[in-house]
Amino acid sequence: MAVTVGLIVRISPWEVHIQDPKFVKQLLSTLAKLDKDPWYYRFVGFQESGVSTGPAKLHEIRRRPLLRSLSRTSVFRSLSIVEDKVKELLSKLKEAEGTGCEVKLSNALRCLAFDVACNFCLPQSRSKLQEKDFAPEFNQMMIVGRHVSVWQRHLGFLIPLILQLPQRLMRYLGQEKYLSLIDVHEDIKAQAREVLELNGTSWAPQRHSTLLHSMVNSDLPANQKSVDRMTHEGMTVIGAGVEALANPMAITIFELLKDLEMMKTPKQELNEIDDGS
């Protein structure tokens, strides 16, 4: 039972809530050096990733390559990647036009987000946009993953166990959706091993430095450049990138299509850009 003392609400011996918006600045300050709660962040499922790291000092060390790889400058330098993927999505939608087949836009946007995230993280990017019907099993895995992450917080062995199960057993149990998770994990792991063996040099025709390269070429201690550590970082960045982009885009498009009056402003702005004005 929660106990309230002034603006402080104690939910449990390990959790308090502060009923004061001003406290956000103090909580999120980089000067605070607050440790994260390992139990809370266990929902991520990849405990060697930066976002799952509890101790503040270790978290600061682990996040350095990520900050450099995903800095504003790095992102702007790689805008052509996003543009190419958007064109690829529009091309696929154009193909479906007039066929009478239903296209689930949320699935298409998840595939777009996944492809973009992979381009930033991996030397050899993947393409879910080219899969049939915008990779329905992958999308189902992403949706179910939200529920799995809740159980993962309580049962810390759950996601590691799923990743260890034979694919034949998963098919027998009718859990094909998890094969996408296993497939992505194994691919990132193989690429991390390759980048490590080549000591951070490029082995694929990528036009930019990736997250895996940034980790290997950084000043991280040797024990922070293991294959598992790089795999965990890649999985969390790609996973977070998919949901953080796809859901807001799907909701935004839905709201714009529902309100044609609201649609006029973005249409006008896009037309101005297209005209070069």
N, C-alpha and C positions, 0 to 999 in steps of 0.2 A: 504494500500500500504506500502511495506517495506521501511524503511529508514536505509541507511547504513552510519555509522560514523566510519571510520577506519576499525577495525576488528569486530566491533559490528554491527549486523543487527537486528533492532527492527521490529518484525513482527506485534506486537500489544502492547497496553499499559501493557499487562501482559506477554509478551513473547519476549525474545531476543535470538539470536543465536550468538555464538562466533566463528569467522572464524580463529581459531588458535588451532591446535591439542594439544599444550602444556597446554591449559586451562583445558583439561580433568582431569589431576592430581589434580588441585585445586578444580574442580567441584565435583569429586568423593572422595575427602579426607574426612576421618572420623572426622577430626578436624574442618571442615568447619561449621558443624551443620546447614546446610541449610534446611529451611522448604520446603516441597513439595507443588506443586500447587494442591489444592483440585479438581479443575475443570478437570485438565488433568488426574489425577488418578481415577476419577470417572468412567472411562471405565471398571475398574475391577468389579464393581457392588456389592462389599462387603466392605462397608466403615469402618467396625471395624477391618479389617485385617491389619497386619503390613504394607504391601506394599501400602495400600491406605491411611495411616495415614499421615496427612500434617505436624503438628508441630514436629520439630526435636526431642525434649525431649521425647514426647510421643512415637514417632517412635522408639527411642532407647530402651525404656522400653519394648515395645511390641515385639521387634525382639529378645530379649535375649533368650527365650526358643527355638525359631526357630534356632538360631545359635548353640545352644548346641545339639539340636536334629539332625541337619543336618551337624554337624561338620565332618571333615575328619575322625576322630577317630570313631565316631558313624557309619558313612557310611561303613568303612572298617570292622567294627565289624558285620555288617549285610549283607556282600557280599553274604552269602549263600542264602539269600532271592532272590537276583537278579539272581543267578545261577539257582535256582529252577524254577523261572518264565521263564528264557530263555529255559530251558529244556522242560517246558510245551509248549512253543510256537513251538519249533522244533518238538515235538511230534504231535501237531495239524497239522503242515505243512506236516509231514510224512503221516498222515492219508489222507490228501487231494491228495497226490501224486498218480498219475495213475487213479484218478477218472474222469478226464476230466473236473472237475469243476474249475472255475476261482477263484483264491484267490487274493484279493486285499491286497497287502503287507502293504500299508500305514494304512489300517484298523487294520491289525494284530499288527503292531508296536504301534499304539495308545492304543490298548488293553493291550499290554505288559507294556507300560509306565504307564498306569492307574493302573494296578495291583501292580506294584512296588511302585508307589506313595502312594497307599492306604495302603500297608504293612508298610510303614514308618510312616503314619499319624494316622491310625486307629487300635484299638485293634482287631476288627473283620474285616479282609480284605475282599474285594470283588474280583470276578474273571470274568472279561470281556472275557478273553481268552477262557473260557468254553462256552460262548454264541454262538448260531448258527451264522455261517458266520461272526464271529468276530464282533458281535454287530453293525450292520449297522445303526440302529437308533441313537445309542450313537455316532458313528463317524460322522453322519450327523449333530448332535447337536454341536459337537466340531468345525466342519467346519463353520456352520452358526454362531456359537458364535463369530467368528472374526468380522463379520459384525454387530452383535448385540452390541458388545462392543463399536463400533464407535458411534452408536445411543445412547448408555447408557451414553456416555460422555455429550451429549446434553440434553438427557431426563433421568435425574437421577432416575426416578421412574420405568424405563422399566424392569430391571431384578427383582427387588422386586415384581413388579406386576405379572410377569410371574410365580414367585414362589408361588403366592397366588391364582392363577386361578385353579378352579376345574379340575381334570383330564378328567372328562366327557366332559367339555367344550372344552378342548384342542383337544380331539379326534373329536368332532363335527366340529371344525374349521379346521381339517386336519393338525394339528400341533403336531403330535405324537412325533416328534423328541425332543420337549421340555420336554416330560415326563421323559427322561433320566436325564435331569438337575434337575427336581423336585425330582426324585427318589434318586439321589445321595445326594442332599441337605438334604432331610428328614432323610436319613440313617446316615449322619454325625451328624446331630442334635440329633438324638436319642442316638448315641454312646457318644457324648459329655455330654449329660444329665446323662447317666449311669456312666461315669467316674467321674463326679462331685459328684454324689450321693455316690459313693464308695470312695470318697476322694483320687482319684488318684491311688488306688490299681488296680491290674490286674484282669480282669473278663473274659479274653479269653486266650486260649492257645497260646499266642504270645511269640516268643522267644526273644523279645527285647522291650525296652521302646519306646513308640510311641510319636508323636507330642502332642497328647491330654494329655497323661500322663505327658509329660514335662511341659506343661502349668499349669496343676493343681498342680504339685509338685514344681513349681518354686516359686521365691520370688515376683511374680507379685502381685500388690494390688488386693484385693478381687473383685473390680469392673472391673478388666481386666480378670476375670476368669468366666464370664457369659457363658451360653449356646450359645447365639447368637455370642458372640465374638469368642469362640472356633470354632463354625461352620463356621464363615467367614474366619478364619485362615485356617481351613482345606480345604475349597473350593478353596481358592486362591493357596495354595501350590500344591494341586492335579491338578488343572487346568493348572498351570504353568508347572508342571512336565510333563504333557502329551505332550503339544506342543513343549516344549524345547527339549525333547528327540526324539519324533516320527518323526518330520519333518527332522532334520539333518540326522537321520538314514536312512530314506526313500531316501533322495537325495544321500547320500553316497553310498548306495547299488545300486541305479540306475546308478551312474557314474562308479562304479566298473564293473557292468555287461556290460556296454557300451564299456568299454576299457579293453579287456582281458589281455593286456600287463600290465596294471596297477594292475590287479587282482593278478598277480603272487606274488607280495611282501607280501600282507596280507595273502595269502594262505600259503606261505612258513613259515611265522611267526606263524600262527595258527598250522601248522603241527609240528613245533618245540615244541610248548607248549604241544600239544597232545602227543608227544613222550617223554615228560618229560625232554627235553634237555634245 
